[in-house]
Amino acid sequence: TLALAAGRRGRVAEAVALFDEARARFVAERNAVWPAHIDLFKAALLETHAPAEAEALCRAARRRLAATPLTARTAACDLLLARLALRADDLTTARAAASRAEALLADADAPALRA
């Protein structure tokens, strides 16, 4: 939460350092899921500051999250990848990523997502 707060205040370098510290702790604990969450959060932070790094982090997070039942987080990765592709004027990739997110959420067991 400190990293998120720092990021919201525009203190990107501090947020990145805090995310890296948290990720290292989860890896040391052999937590299989939280490092991917941290990578997704860090990618969202870096979306406008370092889009290439954000994309690499998000793709890695997506690979790990897709192997879990955390469908909404996997979809969040796809939506961030779609936004990154739009920033790069890559409409084909953006459309594919958004379609993956839509398909994941359509199959998700999440009552809040139902119309």
TADARA-V89645 format. One record per backbone hydrogen bond with DSSP energy under -0.5 kcal/mol. CO is the residue of the C=O (numbers start at 1). NH is the residue of the N-H. E is the energy in kcal/mol with one decimal. If there is no record, write none. Layout:
BEGIN
{{CO,NH,E} {CO,NH,E}}
END
This chain:
BEGIN
{{1,5,-2.4} {2,6,-2.5} {3,7,-2.4} {4,8,-2.4} {5,9,-1.4} {6,11,-2.6} {7,10,-1.6} {10,12,-1.5} {11,15,-2.4} {12,16,-2.9} {13,17,-2.2} {14,18,-2.4} {15,19,-2.8} {16,20,-2.7} {17,21,-2.1} {18,22,-2.5} {19,23,-2.8} {20,24,-2.2} {21,25,-1.8} {22,26,-2.2} {23,27,-2.5} {24,28,-2.4} {25,29,-1.7} {26,31,-2.8} {27,30,-1.7} {30,32,-0.6} {31,35,-0.5} {33,36,-1.0} {33,37,-1.5} {34,38,-2.7} {35,39,-2.2} {36,40,-2.2} {37,41,-2.7} {38,42,-2.8} {39,43,-2.4} {40,44,-2.2} {41,45,-1.9} {42,46,-2.2} {43,47,-0.6} {44,47,-0.7} {46,50,-3.1} {50,54,-2.6} {51,55,-2.5} {52,56,-2.1} {53,57,-2.6} {54,58,-2.5} {55,59,-2.7} {56,60,-2.0} {57,61,-2.6} {58,62,-2.7} {59,63,-2.2} {60,64,-1.9} {61,65,-2.9} {62,66,-2.5} {64,67,-0.9} {65,68,-2.0} {69,71,-2.0} {70,74,-2.0} {71,75,-2.6} {72,76,-2.1} {73,77,-1.9} {74,78,-1.9} {75,79,-2.5} {76,80,-2.2} {77,81,-2.7} {78,82,-2.2} {79,83,-2.3} {80,84,-2.6} {81,85,-2.3} {82,86,-2.4} {83,87,-2.3} {84,88,-1.3} {85,90,-3.0} {86,89,-1.9} {89,91,-0.9} {90,94,-2.2} {91,95,-2.7} {92,96,-2.1} {93,97,-2.5} {94,98,-2.5} {95,99,-2.3} {96,100,-2.1} {97,101,-2.1} {98,102,-2.5} {99,103,-2.4} {100,104,-2.5} {101,105,-2.6} {102,106,-2.0} {103,107,-1.3} {104,108,-0.5} {108,110,-1.5} {110,113,-2.2} {111,114,-1.4}}
END
